[in-house]
């Protein structure tokens, strides 16, 4: 069963709101490539995991705040979609979910601007500017909500830093464990953590509950990203939609590579790789890492984060929405 069905969320109504954000922009011509491109991204679908986490987080607060919750969910989904547009450019990916990436259907410059537009427009819409509500009206934003939206807008900076760190450290085999963990936190875990926390805050949950949800989401996100890094070495192209070892081929240093660098026999072969390495040399190193103890070590590291998230669910034993956290944990870490 899909996660949205498991926790009882209607994605169709949410997608309509995603379209409303861009279609209600009075400054955007109907014939604009920006409009058509954003609509195509939305219509391509997706699991909408981040907005689902916002809704889930709101269930630890008060009822009656659905408009604020949905506004928060839409904003965070736009930030996520825009980050994927930028990711695909940085990673030089030509496909996503079986479809050509945005920079392939337009060009790199256009795709960069569209990603930037999506971030700016979503923040404008969420802040209640004209067009910020589904009926096209404007509304006053409370001081608390303005602070919360500013905090989420600042999240863009951390996402960008995560991507920049990854780009800056391409083929940097001197990357430390601390640098890898900080990059992973900024790139993936923080967004998941903020989704849960922002949903709780939009529903006026108490500060302690919101913070515990943040910590749960951060541990969940770290475990999820490490497992995703592992798929690069343990699953075939058909299962992950990209060539085996695509991260390493792009110079992205992930946890299995860091552990493999501790192998005296394997480390020299890894360190000789660079952006112009022959495909055969890449294939050889990727196969060696996949067969090494680095995989089991990475799995164990991911389990430590997963276990921390699982233990944290106990903090919510008295809350009916605890079962939704369990469903979320099971979905990401079956």
Phi, psi and omega in degrees: 000138178295153183298320182296327175288322182297323181257004172073054179236134179272108182284334182298317179292327178292318179296325177299322179290323175301318179293324182298326181304314184271325181290338180271002179283107185290344181270359185255114181298144180302333182270004186294139175294334177296311180300310182296323181291316179294319178299319178298319179298317180293314183291341177293346177080204185141172183278344179055043185293322182293311176296328176298324178291327175297311179299317179299315179300326181294338181287354175262008177244212182265154173281166177093006181243030185301319179301317179293323179295314181294322177299317179295318181297318179296314180303312184291327177292322176296318177300319180294314181298319179295322179295327178291322177301313180291321178303314184297326177292312181299318183277356182056041180275133180260351180224147171215126183053038176078008179236153177300141179288165187299318182290343175280324181277340176243255171197171186298313182299316180297317181296320177300314181294322179294318176299317178296318179300317182301319179295311183295317182294319181295320178294317178301312181298314182293331181282358174087023175291167177310130185091359183285343178249157182305332181270005177084004182272169175251164180210157176282141179257129180293162180298319180296318181291322178299319179295318181295318179293323177296321178297320179290324177297322179294338177300330179303321180299315182292322176298317179296321180294323177298317179291320180297317179301319180295318180291318182296330185257025177300128180057027176267093183279007171263007178304133180271164177300319180298319179293320178298315182294321178293320176299315180295320178299311182291322186285324189231307191293322183296320180296316179296318180296316181293328178299311180296314182294316182295322176297317178297316181292324178297331179263016175061037172292158179290156187300323180296318179296315180300320181291321178294323176295322176300313182295321176299312181296326179294315178295319178299316181294322178295314179298318181298315182292322178295319177296323177295321176299324180292324181302330180300337182247345189246350182240148178286165181306321184296331183277331185246356175074016177206161181299149176301138179072022184300324179299310181294322178300328178271001178086010179278120183269112182252177186300316178302325179292318179300316179293322180295332179293346177278352179274113184302330182279330185268328185305315181298324180292323179291316186292341180280351182285150177202182184298341182248019180294149177293147180302324181295322178293319177299312181302317182297313181293319180299317178295321180294319178296318181299331182264003185264174177288353180298330181292311180296321178297319179293321178298319179295321179295318177297321180297327181295320176291319180298320179293324177296317177297319181296320179294325182294334178301330178299337178294343184248025186301331183269004183251134181301331182283000178302324181296332177289323175297321178296320178296321178295314179299316181295325181293311183284325185229072184296000000 
